[in-house]
Amino acid sequence: MIDVLRFPWGEFRDLRGRVFFDIGAAKLENQEFDFWDSQEDKLKDGRAAYGYGIQVTLLGLQLHWDFARLTDLKQSRSGLKTSFYIGAQF
């Protein structure tokens, strides 16, 4: 979005935005597991989330701030959750 944003006291570099959707599941051996509930048309044991985030480089450090909501693909299952971390994007 923005390569350099300068102020008298410093600058922000590489201001970027992102939109994401994640879905997945994990099953242990000998565990009952249904990823999708076909009668309800929603996730049963699967998990999904969607959201948006920003990334900026300040003093050589990559700062990331993400906002997400859990969903069962029929409705949102949580309020807005946030996470902040410093380091390389994975």
N, C-alpha and C positions, 0 to 999 in steps of 0.2 A: 504494500500500500504506500508506504513512505520510506525512502531510503535513508534520509538524514533530516532530523528535526532539531535545529540549533536554538539554544537559549544563551543568555549572557553567562550563565553559571555552568553550562555543559551541553551535551547533546544526546539525543536518543538515535540509535541507528537500527535499520532493518525492522521497522514497525510492520508487522504482518498480522493478518487475521485468518481464521480458519473456521469451517463448519464441519461437523463430524457426526457419524452414526456408527455405533459399535454394536455387534451382536455376537454371542457365543455361549458356550456351555462346557461343563466338565462332568464326566461320569466316572465313578469308581467301580472296580470289579465287584460283581454281585450286588449292585445297587439298582433298584427300580428307577427307571428314567424315561421320561417323555418330554422331548424338546418342545413339541407343539400340541396344544389342546384343540383338536379339530372340531369338537362340538361347540366350544366357546369362541373359536377363531382368535386365539391369543396364545402367547408363550406360556408354557407350564413350568418346566424346569430350566428353560433357556433364559438368558438375561440380555437386555438391550438398553442402550442409552443413546441420547442425541444431545447436541449442544453446539457451542461456539467458544472461541478463545482468541486471545491475542498473544503475540510474542514481540519482545523488544530487546535490543542489545543496549546495555547501559554499563559503562566502565569495563567493557570487554566481556561481560557476563550475559548469557541469554536468560531472560526472565519470561516465564510462561504463566498465564492466568486463564484457566478454563472454567466454563460454566456448563452444567449438564443436568438433564432430567432422566430418571429411569422410566422405562416404558415396557408394557407387555404387548406392544403393537396394536392394542385396542384403545388404550388410554394411558396418560402419564401416571406413573406410580409413585412419584415423589415431588417435593418442591425442588427449587433450583439448588443444586449443590455446586460448590466451588472448590477448586484446587489451585494451588500456587506452587511452582517449583523453579529452581535455578539449575541450569545445566543444558546439555545438548538435547535436542529433540530426538525422541526415539520412535 
